[in-house]
Amino acid sequence: MKIAVMGEIHQDGWEVFKDNNLESFEILNFEENNLKKELKEVDAILLRTAKLSNDVLSCCKKLKIISRHGVGYDNINLEYLNQNNIALGITSTSNAVSVAEHVLTSFLYLSKNIHLSDRLTREGRFNDKSSLPSFFELYKKNIVIFGFGRIGKAVAKRCLGFEANVYVYDPFVNKNIVEENNCKVVDKINGLKIADYISIHLPLNADTKNFIDEQELLLMKETAIVVNTARGGIINETSLINSLQSKKILGAGLDVFEKEPPNENNPLFSLENVILSPHNAALTIECRKRMAVESAENIAFFLLKNKKLNLNNIVNKDELRT
């Protein structure tokens, strides 16, 4: 069996294929004509962030599974996969810790104005500390988490360690599960109103596009901080920029953007009250290893019908014809 790896992965992922006697090769040229040629005979694809169009997939006559090196799958048409009996795997257990730590880093960076304090000290203005904006504690603050899957739960656990009040909005999660994690259920509107900090952990789809837009931002406190490590487009970027520029909210941490990479003249780049990163919240060395191994195991175990396969990793398992 033949496996294509679209993008660079940690060596530990390649070892999974080797240990299971599966042929694998790397693709770094994602131009469509090249993909049509390279993917024509593959049984599986390990996919990072490149897009796979229906046109390319239609050339993959032997394809049995695509395994995402991550959790989101907005770079593939799930409906096409379902119609063509192609499994879709994700790395459901790999990245929660890394992303959760990134969220807390963003909360603390923006609350403590770390960058401004660092700059002032480096400029020899040590005694000018009173000119810095006020600092804030996470202690006893209201943290609202939108989306309570693995990452949302990991964020909540760490926020509780700061003795914060953690609220959750997720209409698909039972209230008992939220409360078992020492959090409180809140509806969207009240969550926006009470939040000192917001962390987004929703998928991007028709229901969540512009989930936070101008009207939602107007409901938030002027001292609120919002962090998005999920997908660009869940927060309307133009509305967010306007709110940050006019100081309607205190700050934002963005690991994701509506357009990736963002344009060089994106207004976010000129703002002091944001912290930005290149969609790499999950990419610690530990997480890169875990994602490479888990995404490779999804393929190996699926193709070889190994009982070790984590069925929770197969997004469309109920749609597949045996």
C-alpha positions in Angstrom: 0.0 0.0 0.0 1.2 3.5 -0.8 0.8 6.6 1.4 1.4 10.2 0.5 2.5 12.7 3.2 1.5 16.2 2.2 3.8 18.5 4.2 6.6 18.0 6.6 6.0 15.8 9.7 8.2 14.6 12.6 10.4 11.6 12.0 8.4 9.6 14.5 5.4 9.6 12.0 7.6 8.1 9.3 8.6 5.4 11.7 5.0 4.3 12.1 4.8 3.6 8.4 8.2 1.8 8.4 7.2 -0.4 11.4 4.0 -1.4 9.6 5.7 -2.1 6.2 3.9 0.6 4.4 5.4 2.5 1.5 5.3 6.3 2.1 6.6 9.4 0.3 6.5 13.2 0.9 4.9 15.8 -1.3 5.8 19.5 -0.9 4.6 20.8 -4.2 0.9 21.4 -3.8 0.1 22.7 -7.3 -3.0 20.9 -8.5 -1.5 19.2 -11.6 1.3 17.8 -9.5 -1.1 16.5 -6.9 -3.2 14.8 -9.6 -0.1 13.0 -10.8 1.4 12.2 -7.4 -1.8 11.1 -5.7 -3.2 9.0 -8.5 -2.1 5.6 -7.1 -2.1 6.3 -3.3 -4.2 4.4 -0.8 -3.9 7.1 1.9 -2.9 10.7 2.4 -1.5 12.2 5.5 -2.5 15.9 5.2 -1.2 19.0 6.9 -2.6 22.4 5.9 -2.7 22.2 2.1 -6.1 22.2 0.5 -7.3 19.1 -1.3 -9.9 20.0 -3.9 -12.7 17.7 -5.3 -10.9 17.9 -8.6 -7.7 16.5 -7.2 -9.6 13.9 -5.1 -11.5 12.7 -8.2 -8.2 11.4 -9.6 -7.5 9.3 -6.5 -9.2 6.1 -7.5 -7.5 4.0 -4.8 -7.8 6.4 -1.9 -9.3 4.9 1.3 -8.4 7.4 4.0 -7.2 10.9 4.6 -5.7 11.6 8.0 -5.3 15.2 9.1 -2.3 16.2 11.0 -4.5 18.1 13.4 -8.2 18.5 14.4 -9.8 20.8 11.9 -10.7 19.6 8.4 -11.9 22.7 6.5 -9.3 22.1 3.8 -11.2 19.0 2.6 -14.8 18.5 1.4 -16.2 16.0 3.9 -19.3 15.5 1.8 -17.2 14.3 -1.1 -15.4 11.9 1.1 -18.7 10.5 2.4 -20.1 10.1 -1.1 -16.9 8.2 -2.2 -16.5 6.1 0.9 -13.2 7.7 2.0 -12.5 7.8 5.7 -11.4 11.0 7.4 -9.1 10.8 10.4 -8.0 13.5 12.8 -5.6 13.6 15.7 -8.1 14.0 18.5 -5.7 13.4 21.4 -2.6 15.2 20.4 -2.8 19.0 20.7 -5.0 19.9 23.6 -2.2 20.7 26.1 -0.2 22.7 23.6 -3.1 24.9 22.5 -4.3 25.4 26.1 -0.9 26.6 27.2 -0.9 29.0 24.2 -4.2 30.4 25.3 -3.0 31.0 28.9 0.2 32.5 27.5 -1.9 35.0 25.5 -4.1 35.8 28.5 -1.1 36.6 30.7 0.9 38.5 28.0 -2.0 40.8 27.3 -3.1 41.1 31.0 0.4 42.0 32.2 1.5 44.1 29.2 4.7 42.1 29.1 5.8 43.6 25.8 5.4 47.1 27.1 7.3 46.4 30.3 10.1 44.7 28.4 10.4 47.6 26.0 10.4 50.2 28.8 13.2 48.4 30.7 15.3 47.9 27.6 15.0 51.6 26.8 16.5 52.6 30.1 13.2 53.9 31.4 13.1 51.7 34.6 11.7 54.5 36.8 9.0 55.3 34.3 7.0 52.2 35.3 4.0 54.3 36.4 3.5 55.3 32.8 2.6 51.7 31.8 -1.1 50.7 31.5 -2.7 48.9 34.4 -2.0 45.2 34.9 -4.7 42.7 35.6 -4.8 39.4 37.4 -6.6 36.2 36.3 -7.6 35.6 39.9 -11.4 35.5 40.4 -11.9 36.8 36.8 -14.7 35.4 34.5 -13.3 33.2 31.7 -15.8 32.2 29.1 -14.9 29.2 26.8 -16.8 28.8 23.6 -16.6 25.2 22.6 -16.0 22.5 25.2 -14.2 19.7 23.5 -10.7 18.4 24.5 -9.0 21.8 24.1 -11.8 23.7 25.8 -11.6 21.3 28.7 -7.8 21.7 28.9 -8.1 25.5 28.9 -10.7 25.3 31.7 -8.5 23.0 33.8 -5.6 25.5 33.6 -7.8 28.6 34.3 -9.2 26.9 37.4 -5.6 26.7 38.6 -5.6 30.5 38.6 -8.8 30.4 40.7 -10.8 32.0 38.0 -14.5 31.5 37.4 -14.9 29.4 34.3 -18.1 29.5 32.2 -18.8 27.4 29.1 -21.0 27.8 26.1 -21.4 24.7 24.0 -25.0 23.6 23.1 -23.7 20.2 22.1 -22.2 19.3 25.5 -24.4 18.1 28.4 -24.6 20.4 31.4 -23.5 17.6 33.7 -20.2 17.3 31.8 -19.6 21.0 32.1 -20.3 20.9 35.9 -18.2 17.7 36.3 -15.3 19.8 35.1 -16.0 22.5 37.8 -17.4 25.0 35.2 -20.7 26.7 34.8 -23.0 26.7 31.7 -23.7 30.1 30.2 -25.6 31.2 27.1 -23.8 33.1 24.3 -25.1 36.6 25.1 -24.6 36.5 28.8 -21.2 34.9 28.3 -20.1 37.8 26.2 -21.4 40.3 28.7 -19.7 38.8 31.8 -16.4 37.7 30.2 -13.1 39.2 31.3 -11.5 36.6 29.0 -12.9 34.7 26.1 -11.3 31.6 24.5 -12.6 30.3 21.2 -12.6 26.5 20.5 -15.3 26.1 17.9 -15.1 24.5 14.4 -15.6 26.9 11.4 -18.8 26.2 9.6 -21.9 28.0 8.4 -23.2 28.3 11.9 -20.0 29.7 13.4 -18.8 32.0 10.6 -18.8 35.5 12.2 -19.9 34.0 15.5 -18.5 37.1 17.1 -19.2 40.2 15.0 -19.8 43.9 15.6 -22.9 43.4 17.7 -21.3 40.7 19.9 -18.2 42.9 20.4 -20.4 45.7 21.6 -21.7 43.5 24.4 -18.2 42.9 25.8 -16.5 44.7 28.6 -14.0 47.4 27.7 -11.5 45.4 29.8 -12.2 42.1 27.9 -9.6 40.0 26.2 -10.5 37.5 23.4 -8.2 34.8 22.2 -8.9 32.7 19.1 -6.8 29.6 18.4 -9.6 27.8 16.5 -10.2 29.2 13.0 -10.1 32.6 11.4 -13.6 33.8 10.4 -15.2 32.7 13.7 -14.5 36.3 14.8 -15.1 38.9 12.1 -11.7 40.3 11.6 -12.8 43.8 10.4 -15.1 44.2 13.3 -12.4 43.0 15.7 -9.9 45.5 14.3 -12.4 48.3 14.7 -13.1 47.3 18.4 -9.4 47.1 19.1 -8.6 50.4 17.5 -11.4 52.2 19.3 -10.5 50.5 22.6 -14.0 49.0 22.8 -12.2 45.9 24.2 -8.9 45.7 25.8 -7.0 43.2 23.7 -6.9 40.1 21.5 -4.7 37.1 20.9 -4.9 35.6 17.4 -3.3 32.4 16.2 -5.6 32.2 13.2 -6.8 34.6 10.5 -9.5 34.9 7.9 -6.8 34.8 5.2 -3.7 32.8 5.9 -1.1 34.0 5.6 -2.6 37.5 6.3 -1.8 40.4 4.0 1.3 42.3 4.8 -0.7 45.5 5.3 -3.2 43.9 7.7 -4.2 46.6 10.3 -3.7 44.1 13.1 0.1 44.4 12.7 0.1 48.0 13.8 -1.9 47.5 17.0 -0.2 47.3 20.4 -3.1 45.6 22.1 -2.9 42.3 20.1 -0.5 39.3 20.2 -0.3 37.4 16.9 1.1 34.0 16.0 1.3 32.1 12.6 -1.3 29.3 13.4 1.3 27.5 15.4 -0.3 27.2 18.9 -0.2 23.4 18.6 3.3 23.1 17.3 5.4 22.5 20.3 8.0 19.8 19.7 6.0 17.4 21.9 2.8 18.0 20.0 4.5 17.7 16.6 5.6 14.3 17.6 2.2 13.3 18.9 0.4 14.6 15.9 2.8 12.9 13.5 2.4 9.5 15.2 -1.3 9.7 15.7 -2.1 10.8 12.1 0.2 8.1 10.8 -1.3 5.5 13.1 -4.8 6.4 11.9 -3.7 5.4 8.4 -1.7 2.3 9.3 -4.3 0.9 11.6 -7.2 1.7 9.2 -5.5 0.2 6.2 -4.4 -2.9 8.1 -7.7 -3.2 10.0 -5.8 -3.1 13.3 -8.0 -3.1 16.4 -5.8 -0.4 17.9 -7.5 2.1 15.6 -9.1 4.9 17.7 -12.6 5.1 16.1 -13.1 8.4 17.8 -10.5 9.7 15.3 -12.5 8.7 12.3 -14.8 11.7 11.8 -17.2 10.0 9.3 -17.1 6.4 10.6 -20.9 6.2 10.6 -21.0 7.2 6.9 -18.6 4.6 5.7 -19.7 1.4 3.8 -17.9 -1.7 5.0 
